[in-house]
């Protein structure tokens, strides 16, 4: 996780893209595959007013980047939630059995 102070969503996406490009240029001796990075971006306060919500939404954007083909940057969107269903707490069924 990287936190960028005083950076808007566009700036964060730009920084993430630079990181992704730098990772793609890495040459690892003995590596059988290219090294890539999938990165999720979320901006405060639009995507979360607290660190828990912000982190969860950045994680959703990360999974959207992976689902979209990997080696890419995705930002969280409220409309789709990045295709990841919201996390709902599990509530045990306490109704009487018949």
Protein Blocks (a to p, Z undefined) as FASTA:
>chain_A
ZZdehiafklmmmmmmmmmmmmmmpccehiabdcdddddddddfklocbfklmmmmmmmm
mmmmmmnngaiaddddfklnnopacdddddddfbdcZZ
